[in-house]
Amino acid sequence: NYYIFQIWPAACGDTSRNDQLREVQRTLPFLYSNMKIMSTVGIIPGSGCHYVAAGYQRFADLIGPLVEEDVYGYVPAGAITAPNLVQAWFTTPTRNAIALQFDQNMASWDSGSNGLFFLDGAAGQVSSGSVSGKVVTLQLSAPSAAGTITYLKGIGWNGVQADLVYGANSIAALTFADVPIAALPPSSYSSWAAEPGQ
């Protein structure tokens, strides 16, 4: 088994390809069934490079249950991983709202998260958000022709962890970059949307 951490945005001063590197890290477990990934953006105290002892202790607290599950047969009562985006799509013909489906139930929306999303690299287009089970719906300030969505760019992030998107398990969601936005809902939408707690 392999356990990896998605690095902090613009970690150690790297701002050139950091967003894309985190996207590669996020998607690696989709390729390897024996790999799990944990976010670091929600770790307090945080760090743009190295952490103090309390930060590394939080690393251990987050990854420990994943190791226990694989090695010792621990059966968690709920999700113990960082929320990971599964797919994104426009919810209306006018393309003024985007649904983000994660792999687990999400926490309620915080308005501070509005500015952390980028459509085709441009900020300031999300006016509000809401959560229903695994789906986060972003309301846009105007119809959009964007083809991709990014969550949390390394350049310009103020490091305010209260504004991050979290799972219902209080673990910060993995960041993602340049994820394609589908023009229509996935065919399986009706089945899982009816059971938001699953």
ZIDA-V126684 format. One record per residue. RES is the residue in one small letter. BURIAL is # if it has 9 or more other ideal C-beta (glycine too) atoms within 8 Angstrom, else .. D_CENTER is the distance of its C-alpha to the mean C-alpha in whole Angstrom. Layout:
# ZIDA-V126684
res = {RES;RES}
burial = {BURIAL;BURIAL}
d_center = {D_CENTER;D_CENTER}
This chain:
# ZIDA-V126684
res = {n;y;y;i;f;q;i;w;p;a;a;c;g;d;t;s;r;n;d;q;l;r;e;v;q;r;t;l;p;f;l;y;s;n;m;k;i;m;s;t;v;g;i;i;p;g;s;g;c;h;y;v;a;a;g;y;q;r;f;a;d;l;i;g;p;l;v;e;e;d;v;y;g;y;v;p;a;g;a;i;t;a;p;n;l;v;q;a;w;f;t;t;p;t;r;n;a;i;a;l;q;f;d;q;n;m;a;s;w;d;s;g;s;n;g;l;f;f;l;d;g;a;a;g;q;v;s;s;g;s;v;s;g;k;v;v;t;l;q;l;s;a;p;s;a;a;g;t;i;t;y;l;k;g;i;g;w;n;g;v;q;a;d;l;v;y;g;a;n;s;i;a;a;l;t;f;a;d;v;p;i;a;a;l;p;p;s;s;y;s;s;w;a;a;e;p;g;q}
burial = {.;.;#;#;#;#;#;#;#;#;#;.;.;#;.;.;.;#;#;#;#;#;#;.;#;#;.;#;#;.;.;.;.;.;#;#;#;#;#;#;#;#;#;.;.;#;#;#;.;.;#;.;.;.;#;#;.;#;#;.;.;#;#;.;#;#;#;#;#;.;.;.;.;.;.;.;.;.;#;#;#;#;#;#;#;.;.;#;#;#;.;.;.;.;#;#;#;#;#;#;#;#;.;#;#;#;.;.;#;.;.;#;#;#;#;#;#;#;#;.;.;.;.;.;#;#;.;#;#;.;#;.;#;#;#;#;#;#;#;#;.;.;.;#;.;#;.;#;#;#;#;#;#;#;.;.;#;.;.;.;#;.;#;#;#;#;#;#;.;.;#;#;#;#;#;#;#;#;#;.;#;#;.;.;.;#;.;.;.;.;.;#;#;.;.;#;.;.}
d_center = {22;20;17;15;13;11;13;13;13;16;17;21;22;20;19;21;18;15;13;14;14;11;10;13;12;9;11;14;14;14;18;19;19;20;17;14;11;10;8;11;10;11;14;17;19;17;18;18;20;22;21;24;25;23;20;21;22;18;17;20;19;16;17;20;20;18;21;23;22;23;26;28;27;25;24;21;21;18;14;14;11;8;6;5;6;10;11;12;15;18;19;23;25;25;22;21;18;15;13;10;10;8;10;11;12;10;12;14;13;14;16;15;11;14;14;11;11;13;15;17;17;18;17;18;18;16;19;17;14;15;14;15;14;12;12;11;13;14;17;19;22;23;23;21;22;19;18;15;12;10;7;9;12;14;17;18;15;17;15;15;13;14;12;9;7;8;9;12;13;12;10;7;3;3;4;6;10;13;11;15;15;18;21;21;19;19;22;21;20;23;23;19;19;22;21;18;18;18}
